[in-house]
Amino acid sequence: MTDAADGSAVRPSHDDLQYDRIGEDYELSKLLPLTMYVERPSVLGLLADVRGKSVLDLACGTGVYTRHARRLGAERVLGVDISPKMIEACRAAEERARLGVEYAVGDASALPRLGEFDVLLAAYLFNYAASPEALEGMARNCARNLRPGGALRAFVAHPDFDFGHPLPERYGFSFEREPDPAHDGRIRVTAHTDPRVSFCAYLPSGRAFEEAFAAAGFRDCAWEPVRLSVEGELEHGPAYWDDFRANPPWAVFRCVKRTEGSAG
């Protein structure tokens, strides 16, 4: 792989580039209730303090939050995604409204050192690690791209989501376990757009996350609930969100890269 800091392409290593097939249909999911009123405020909350900082957005998709990081005052922003089609969409958006955001194709499981960033944002990234070993590999690649004391902030599938009590379709998403025993831990996420968008992911346990990132050189691993915006409650009413509150499909995971000599 080559250094992607200049925006040059890095060859993806995944055999199954799901998002190349999904293409820009994926953008439709940003209009669904869970995305608008939970994902969006939760991820933007992870970017609240980026003014003057450098931000690496891994698995940036079409660059929605990458661009927000720049608008929120980040000094340098680099978005990386495994899907060339997603990066094409990012660069097209940059052409339409120039913000000075850089983009590159790259695979988080085989990522070179792109720089020493203050903040690493990873929305949905770690749920593509098919094993604890793969998760630790991603964590090490993240550590390689953060300064000592740099912050990793991730939006992930909730490790304790109860698949026995699926969310109502009104939220716009469904989450199901794959029945194939050969793919233990694999889940299917479907966005109820038109056309529907469906993709596979994995669900590491909370302990697997904490162990992988501790082994990769991180400290202060912590879980936080996702945010439901005031706008969402006003738009639909509090009772609409009862099933979501009882069984949230997503969570926030944070940790900090250890400095030399710091305790784990």
C-alpha positions as CSV (number, residue, x, y, z in Angstrom):
1,M,0.0,0.0,0.0
2,T,1.1,3.6,-0.6
3,D,0.8,6.6,1.6
4,A,-2.7,8.0,1.2
5,A,-2.1,11.3,2.8
6,D,-2.0,13.0,-0.6
7,G,-5.3,11.4,-1.6
8,S,-3.8,8.8,-3.8
9,A,-5.6,5.4,-4.0
10,V,-4.7,2.6,-1.7
11,R,-5.7,-0.8,-2.9
12,P,-8.5,-2.3,-0.8
13,S,-8.0,-5.9,0.4
14,H,-11.6,-6.9,1.2
15,D,-12.9,-9.3,-1.4
16,D,-16.5,-8.1,-0.8
17,L,-16.8,-4.4,-1.3
18,Q,-20.4,-4.2,-0.3
19,Y,-20.6,-0.4,-0.6
20,D,-19.5,-0.5,-4.2
21,R,-22.7,-2.4,-4.9
22,I,-24.8,-0.2,-2.7
23,G,-23.4,3.0,-4.3
24,E,-25.2,6.2,-3.6
25,D,-28.4,4.4,-2.6
26,Y,-26.7,4.3,0.8
27,E,-27.2,8.1,1.0
28,L,-31.0,7.6,1.2
29,S,-30.5,6.0,4.6
30,K,-29.5,9.4,6.0
31,L,-33.2,10.4,5.8
32,L,-34.5,7.6,8.0
33,P,-35.7,8.3,11.6
34,L,-32.9,6.5,13.4
35,T,-30.3,8.1,11.2
36,M,-31.7,11.6,11.5
37,Y,-32.5,11.7,15.2
38,V,-30.0,9.2,16.7
39,E,-27.0,8.5,14.4
40,R,-26.6,12.1,13.3
41,P,-26.6,13.8,16.8
42,S,-24.5,11.0,18.3
43,V,-21.7,11.2,15.7
44,L,-21.8,15.0,15.6
45,G,-21.4,14.9,19.4
46,L,-18.1,13.0,18.8
47,L,-16.9,16.0,16.7
48,A,-18.0,18.7,19.1
49,D,-14.4,19.7,20.1
50,V,-12.5,19.3,16.9
51,R,-11.9,23.0,16.2
52,G,-8.2,23.5,15.4
53,K,-7.5,19.8,15.4
54,S,-6.6,17.2,12.8
55,V,-9.3,14.5,12.2
56,L,-9.0,11.1,10.4
57,D,-12.4,9.7,9.4
58,L,-12.1,6.0,8.8
59,A,-14.9,4.3,6.9
60,C,-16.1,7.8,5.9
61,G,-18.7,6.5,3.4
62,T,-20.0,9.4,1.3
63,G,-18.2,11.9,3.6
64,V,-21.2,13.3,5.5
65,Y,-19.4,13.5,8.8
66,T,-16.1,14.1,7.2
67,R,-17.4,17.4,5.9
68,H,-19.1,18.2,9.2
69,A,-15.7,17.9,10.9
70,R,-14.3,20.6,8.6
71,R,-17.3,22.8,9.1
72,L,-16.9,22.5,12.8
73,G,-13.5,24.0,12.6
74,A,-11.1,21.0,12.2
75,E,-7.8,22.3,10.8
76,R,-7.1,19.2,8.7
77,V,-9.6,16.4,7.7
78,L,-8.8,13.2,5.9
79,G,-11.6,10.8,4.9
80,V,-10.7,7.2,4.1
81,D,-13.0,4.5,2.8
82,I,-12.5,1.0,1.3
83,S,-15.1,1.7,-1.5
84,P,-13.8,3.6,-4.5
85,K,-17.4,4.5,-5.4
86,M,-17.8,6.1,-1.9
87,I,-14.6,8.1,-2.4
88,E,-15.8,9.2,-5.8
89,A,-18.9,10.6,-4.2
90,C,-16.9,12.3,-1.5
91,R,-14.7,14.0,-4.1
92,A,-17.7,15.0,-6.2
93,A,-19.1,16.7,-3.1
94,E,-15.8,18.5,-2.5
95,E,-15.9,19.7,-6.1
96,R,-19.4,21.1,-5.6
97,A,-18.5,22.9,-2.4
98,R,-14.8,23.1,-1.6
99,L,-14.0,22.7,2.1
100,G,-10.4,21.6,1.8
101,V,-11.2,18.0,2.9
102,E,-8.8,15.3,1.6
103,Y,-10.1,11.8,0.6
104,A,-8.4,8.5,-0.1
105,V,-9.4,4.9,-0.8
106,G,-8.0,2.6,2.0
107,D,-8.6,-0.5,4.0
108,A,-8.6,-0.1,7.8
109,S,-7.4,-3.7,8.2
110,A,-4.2,-2.9,6.2
111,L,-3.8,0.8,6.7
112,P,-0.4,2.6,6.4
113,R,0.6,5.5,8.5
114,L,-1.2,8.5,7.0
115,G,-0.3,11.0,9.7
116,E,-0.4,11.7,13.4
117,F,-4.0,12.9,14.0
118,D,-5.6,14.3,17.1
119,V,-9.0,12.6,16.6
120,L,-9.9,9.4,14.8
121,L,-13.6,9.0,14.0
122,A,-14.9,5.6,13.1
123,A,-18.6,5.3,12.4
124,Y,-19.6,1.6,11.7
125,L,-16.0,0.6,10.9
126,F,-15.3,-1.9,13.6
127,N,-18.3,-4.0,12.9
128,Y,-16.5,-5.3,9.8
129,A,-13.9,-7.1,11.9
130,A,-14.8,-10.8,11.5
131,S,-12.7,-11.9,14.5
132,P,-11.1,-10.6,17.6
133,E,-7.8,-10.8,15.8
134,A,-9.1,-8.7,13.0
135,L,-10.5,-6.2,15.4
136,E,-7.1,-5.9,17.2
137,G,-5.4,-5.4,13.8
138,M,-7.7,-2.5,13.0
139,A,-7.1,-1.1,16.5
140,R,-3.3,-1.2,15.9
141,N,-3.7,0.6,12.6
142,C,-5.8,3.3,14.3
143,A,-3.1,3.7,17.0
144,R,-0.5,4.1,14.2
145,N,-2.4,7.1,12.9
146,L,-3.0,8.9,16.2
147,R,-0.7,11.1,18.2
148,P,0.1,10.0,21.8
149,G,-3.0,11.1,23.8
150,G,-5.1,11.2,20.6
151,A,-8.7,10.3,20.9
152,L,-10.5,7.4,19.1
153,R,-14.3,7.8,18.9
154,A,-16.4,5.1,17.4
155,F,-20.1,4.7,16.6
156,V,-20.8,0.9,16.6
157,A,-23.5,-1.7,16.7
158,H,-24.5,-2.2,20.3
159,P,-22.7,-5.3,21.6
160,D,-25.7,-6.2,23.8
161,F,-28.5,-5.6,21.3
162,D,-31.4,-8.1,21.9
163,F,-32.1,-9.7,18.5
164,G,-35.1,-11.5,20.2
165,H,-36.9,-8.1,20.4
166,P,-36.4,-6.5,17.0
167,L,-37.1,-2.9,16.5
168,P,-40.3,-1.8,14.8
169,E,-40.0,-1.0,11.1
170,R,-41.1,2.6,11.8
171,Y,-37.6,3.4,12.7
172,G,-36.3,2.6,9.2
173,F,-33.8,-0.1,10.1
174,S,-33.8,-3.8,10.9
175,F,-31.0,-5.8,12.5
176,E,-30.9,-9.6,12.2
177,R,-28.5,-12.4,13.0
178,E,-27.3,-14.4,9.9
179,P,-28.6,-18.0,10.3
180,D,-25.5,-19.5,8.6
181,P,-23.5,-21.2,11.4
182,A,-20.4,-20.8,9.3
183,H,-20.6,-17.1,9.9
184,D,-21.0,-17.0,13.7
185,G,-21.5,-13.5,14.9
186,R,-22.4,-12.1,11.5
187,I,-25.4,-9.8,11.3
188,R,-27.4,-8.3,8.5
189,V,-28.4,-4.6,8.6
190,T,-31.2,-3.4,6.3
191,A,-32.2,0.2,5.7
192,H,-35.8,0.4,4.7
193,T,-35.2,2.9,1.9
194,D,-36.5,2.6,-1.7
195,P,-34.8,0.5,-2.9
196,R,-33.8,-1.2,0.3
197,V,-30.1,-1.2,1.2
198,S,-28.8,-4.3,3.0
199,F,-25.3,-5.2,4.1
200,C,-23.5,-7.7,6.4
201,A,-21.5,-6.8,9.5
202,Y,-20.2,-8.5,12.7
203,L,-21.0,-8.0,16.3
204,P,-17.9,-8.3,18.6
205,S,-18.7,-8.4,22.3
206,G,-18.0,-5.4,24.5
207,R,-15.1,-7.3,26.1
208,A,-13.6,-8.1,22.7
209,F,-13.5,-4.3,22.0
210,E,-11.9,-3.4,25.3
211,E,-9.3,-6.2,25.0
212,A,-8.4,-5.4,21.4
213,F,-7.9,-1.7,22.0
214,A,-6.0,-2.2,25.2
215,A,-3.7,-4.6,23.4
216,A,-3.2,-2.0,20.6
217,G,-2.0,0.7,23.0
218,F,-5.2,2.5,24.1
219,R,-6.4,3.4,27.6
220,D,-9.6,4.7,29.2
221,C,-11.9,2.5,27.1
222,A,-15.4,3.6,27.8
223,W,-19.0,2.9,26.5
224,E,-21.6,5.6,26.2
225,P,-25.2,5.6,25.1
226,V,-26.2,7.1,21.8
227,R,-28.1,10.4,21.8
228,L,-31.7,10.9,20.8
229,S,-32.2,14.5,19.6
230,V,-34.8,16.9,21.0
231,E,-36.0,17.3,17.4
232,G,-36.7,13.6,17.2
233,E,-38.9,13.7,20.3
234,L,-40.7,16.8,19.1
235,E,-41.3,15.4,15.7
236,H,-42.6,12.0,16.8
237,G,-43.4,12.3,20.5
238,P,-41.7,10.5,23.4
239,A,-43.7,7.3,23.2
240,Y,-42.6,6.7,19.6
241,W,-39.0,6.1,20.9
242,D,-39.9,3.7,23.7
243,D,-38.8,0.6,21.8
244,F,-35.5,2.3,20.8
245,R,-34.8,3.3,24.4
246,A,-35.4,-0.3,25.6
247,N,-33.1,-1.9,23.0
248,P,-30.8,0.6,21.3
249,P,-29.1,-0.8,18.2
250,W,-26.0,1.4,18.5
251,A,-23.5,2.6,21.1
252,V,-20.5,4.9,21.3
253,F,-17.1,3.6,22.2
254,R,-14.2,5.9,23.2
255,C,-10.6,5.4,24.1
256,V,-7.3,7.3,24.1
257,K,-3.9,6.4,22.7
258,R,-1.5,5.8,25.5
259,T,1.5,8.1,25.9
260,E,4.9,6.6,26.5
261,G,5.2,5.3,30.0
262,S,1.5,5.7,30.8
263,A,-0.5,3.0,32.6
264,G,-2.9,0.9,30.7
